[in-house]
Amino acid sequence: MRAVVQRVRRAEVRVGEQVVGRIESGLVVLVGVGKSDTPESGDALAEKIANLRVFDDQEGKMNRSLLQTEGEVLCVSQFTLYGDCRKGRRPSYDQAASPDRALLLYEKFVESLRGLGIRTETGRFRATMEVELVNDGPVTLLLDTDRLF
């Protein structure tokens, strides 16, 4: 799995005119599922995100995690994270999981975050969405379960 993680003051995702997910302080996680991903990939990514020390402590240093700050997550599926732009001008998505498999693993990832006690909102899988957020920092990280261990 691949994820772009952004620390935010607030964020929301809309499908058409309907707000389908909204958070206050926390993280927006754009997540893509690859062909080789497993349920364990989602568990590992959730654990990593929940414990990333990217929130300020009393001294202004990034020493606190989502779990410590009771921050929230807005999780949005984004298969384009598996876009390979090395050849030509049009990205190839050969390494992205099929939509059916990706949905199962995406939902497992969200379930893992919630199982850790993190309030987690989502977008709508396979929908065209508008994501609006206010970056905090900005703090943006790239995570890939193939490179976590």
N, C-alpha and C positions, 0 to 999 in steps of 0.2 A: 504494500500500500504506500501511496505517496500522499503527503499532506503539506499544504501551505498553512501555517499557523500565524495568525495576527492577533496581537493584543489590542483590545478595543475598549472604548468607554461605553459604547452601545452599538447595536447592529440589528438589522432586520432583513428578512428576505420576503419578497413578494412574488406571487404568481398572478399575472394580470394585475388587477387592482386589490387583490386579497393578500393581507399579511399572513403568511403561514408560519413564521417563526420570528421571535424577537427576544433579545437579551439586553441586559445592562452590562456592567463591567465583567469582562472575561475574555474569551478567545473565540475568534471565528476560525473554523477549521474547514478548509476546502480539501476534500479527500477523493482520491482516485483509487480504483481497485485494479490490480494487474492480474494477468493470467495465472501467475504462479502463487497468488495470495491464498491464504487459508484462514480459517477462523482464528487460529493462533496469531496470525499477523495482526488482526484487528485488536485482539487482547493486548498484544505487545505495544501497539501504537497508542491505545487508550491509556495504558499504564504510563507510558512515556509522557504523553500530553498532560495527564493529571498531575504529574510530579515535576514538570519543567519549572524551574525557579526563574520565572520571568516577570514577577510582580514585585514592586518595591517594598522594602521593609521600612522601618521608622527612620533609617538613615539614608533612604533614597537609593539603596542598592538592590539590584534584582536578586532577591534571596528567598522569595516566597512563591509557593505553587498555587495552582487552582484550588487544590484541596485545603490549603491553609487560609486562603482568602475567601473561600466559598464563592469563587467566581463561577460564571456560567459559560456554556459552550453553545455556539450556533454552528451546526455542522451542515455543510452543503456538499452534495455529491458533485464531482467534476472529473469526468473521464478524460478531459483534455490534458490532465496532468501526465497522461501517458502518451502525449503527442510527441512523435520523433520527428524532429525538423532537420536531421542531418543531410537528407537527400532531397533535392528539388525545393519547391516552394510551398507544397501542400503537406501538412503534417500527416504522418502515418500513425494509425492507432492500433497497429497489430498486437502490441503488448498489453492493451487494455482487456480486461475481462469482458466476457459476453454480458449483455444487460441483465439476464436472469441471474447469473452467478454473482455479478457485481451487486445487485440488489440484496441478495442474501448476506453477502459479506459486509456490505455497508450497514445494513440493519443490525448485524452482529456487533459491529464496531460501536454503533450508537448505544446498543444495549450494554456493552462493556463499560462505556463512559458512565451511563446511568447507574450501573451496578457498583461503581466506585463512589457513588453519592454525589455525582456532579449533575446539576440541573442542565439538561441538554435539549435544545430546540433544534429543529431541522428544516431544511427546505423540502421540496417535493422531488423525489427521484425521477429523472428523465424529463422534467419540465423545464421550460424556458423560464428563468428566474431573474429577478433584479435583486442584487445584494447591495445594501447600503450600510456603510459602517463609518465610525469615527475611530481612526487609528489612534492608539495611545503609545506615544514614544517618537516615532513608530518603532514597533518591535515586530519583525517578521522573520519566521524560521521555516526552513525546508526540512521535512523529515521523510525518510524512505526506509521502510522496514527491511529492505535488502541491505541497508547500510547501518542499521541500529546495532547489530551484534557482530 
